[in-house]
Each structure stands twice: as structure tokens, then as C-alpha cells.
């Protein structure tokens, strides 16, 4: 079963964030808690961790893109077969 990587609300006044850098690519295997991206919010950079272990199936928000809190940034699949299915391969 896949899991969504969502932009969390790191502060009371946080409304959006900008993906500064992805440390993973589609198809990469990740472990829970691994740093997968850097997100800038109100001039502070935060490290975004993988919420679960699996394979990065899709990256939905590109670097330098600003999105609202709660936006799905990426999808992590449980295995390579599910990741391929989610990528439409």
C-alpha cells in the first residue's frame, strides 16, 4: 500500500513551503525517517523525512515550487511493482 508524503505544518503561522531540493529520485528505495527533501518555510529550511519505508513512486512537486500545507509532495510505494504501477509503467 502506498503512502503520501505531505507538506506538514511546522509552525503555527506556516501556510506554505517551497521545495528547495529533493535528495531522492523516482525509483529510489527509502527507509522511514530518511531525509528525502529540504523545504523552505518563512526563510527557514526544514528537512522532510520519509514517513515510511518503500520505493519513491512519484515526485509530484518539483524543486523551487511553492505549495500549501497539506499538499501531497510525493508518493512512496511499498515495493517496486507498486511503484511501477503508480508511475504508469
VOGU-3710 file (C-alpha; in Angstrom, 3 decimals, decimal comma):
1> xxxxxxxxxx> 0,000/0,000/0,000  1,355/3,421/-0,935  1,800/6,394/1,388  1,582/10,083/0,587  4,392/12,418/1,588  2,541/15,538/2,718  3,911/19,009/3,457  3,464/19,247/7,231  2,645/22,385/9,188  5,881/23,040/11,096
11> xxxxxxxxxx> 4,730/26,288/12,741  1,540/27,991/13,874  1,671/30,604/11,120  3,009/28,357/8,351  0,755/28,373/5,306  3,057/27,141/2,529  6,538/25,906/1,721  8,968/25,725/-1,174  10,756/22,507/-2,080  14,406/23,583/-2,189
21> xxxxxxxxxx> 15,940/20,205/-3,035  14,979/16,571/-3,384  17,530/14,093/-2,014  15,791/11,181/-3,749  14,546/10,381/-7,248  11,668/8,296/-8,509  12,608/4,646/-8,153  14,887/5,159/-5,133  14,411/2,970/-2,070  13,986/4,864/1,218
31> xxxxxxxxxx> 13,745/3,950/4,882  11,388/5,533/7,389  12,905/8,711/8,823  15,388/9,203/5,972  15,789/12,820/4,860  14,220/12,973/1,391  13,898/16,722/0,766  14,608/20,209/2,034  11,694/22,626/2,297  11,957/26,368/2,923
41> xxxxxxxxxx> 9,271/27,970/5,058  9,345/31,606/6,109  13,084/31,753/5,364  13,878/28,648/7,444  14,919/25,396/5,790  13,441/22,204/7,216  14,362/18,607/6,453  11,476/16,449/5,272  11,644/12,804/6,358  10,161/9,766/4,656
51> xxxxxxxxxx> 7,026/8,774/6,591  7,606/5,095/5,795  9,965/2,676/4,083  9,451/1,838/0,420  10,156/2,973/-3,114  9,650/6,561/-4,293  6,953/6,038/-6,907  6,224/9,630/-7,913  7,500/13,088/-7,104  4,574/15,450/-7,587
61> xxxxxxxxxx> 6,119/18,806/-6,611  9,275/19,963/-8,334  12,194/21,905/-6,847  11,539/25,649/-6,435  7,771/25,041/-6,442  5,759/26,590/-3,581  2,713/24,705/-2,318  0,228/24,928/0,553  0,487/22,962/3,800  -1,159/19,566/3,334
71> xxxxxxxxxx> -0,173/19,229/-0,328  0,991/15,771/-1,406  4,647/16,190/-2,412  5,430/12,593/-3,368  4,127/9,035/-3,167  6,070/6,168/-1,614  5,053/2,672/-2,710  5,543/-0,452/-0,637  7,609/-2,160/-3,363  8,963/-1,721/-6,888
81> xxxxxxxxx> 5,956/-3,408/-8,537  3,533/-0,991/-6,893  5,831/1,937/-7,726  5,881/0,936/-11,405  2,082/0,699/-11,389  1,767/4,160/-9,840  4,158/5,595/-12,441  2,021/4,052/-15,168  4,852/1,834/-16,371
//
